[in-house]
Amino acid sequence: MADDSCVSYELDDGVAIITLRRADKLNAVNAAMRQGITEAFQRFELDDDAKVAILTGEGSAFCAGADLKEMAATGKTIPGANAIPHIGRTLQVSKMTIAQVNGVAYAGGFLLAQMCDLCTASENAQFGLTEVRWGRGAPWATPLIWMLPQRIMMELLVTGEPLSARRAYELGFVNRLTSPEDLAAETMKLARLIVANAPLGVKAGRKLTYAATEMGRSAALPIGDLCFEPAYKSEDALEGPRAFKERRKPRWQGR
């Protein structure tokens, strides 16, 4: 890792825990953290022992967004796609990711929560597109239209007012909502559920979900067949029924 003081990577029995560590700055993203996040997810993608990644922040915040002091020093420029690491745009990750949001997830912090496949949150978490307050923008927020109702998305973009974790859960943006003290355990429980399943099936489910957001119902049906074909043809497709018959846990091979 480029800077372990900014971003750490730990592996816990198949689960990679990526932690933002600028707690004194509410985990605001500066150049060192951008590099650290990029390297952490690249490491996760190449780590055969890691099946799921949890992205979280140290201290009282998940991530307050970009470091505005650093941004002010750079002058008036249009930030490119690489302004912040973005799974599906600047980072290619084929495995499941979970955002574990404690405290605020504002601006670029909202992006980090949005880009993950699933999201857990503590009851004191908040999600905000605060860029409009500071003369900035959130062009990366486009995928929110598939995650939130149109009028909620527009309100977030034009007011800068945050969405509470409870409201985000009710709208389906958050998968699990819990107390701050139970957040890590609840997120790990969710990750363990994924790790326990057939890896090719998990990969296909993830791929199908994203494919379905980009096409109509009829067009998506044959894509579903293609997504799950490798799973059906795998050794694991036989191992699952065999394990059920023998009343034991499956021994997945991922092939």
Beta strands, then each sheet from edge to edge (+ up, - down):
strand 1: 7-12
strand 2: 15-20
strand 3: 52-57
strand 4: 96-101
strand 5: 104-106
strand 6: 118-122
strand 7: 126-128
strand 8: 163-164
strand 9: 176-178
sheet 1: 1+ 2- 3- 4- 6- 9-
sheet 2: 5+ 7+ 8-
end
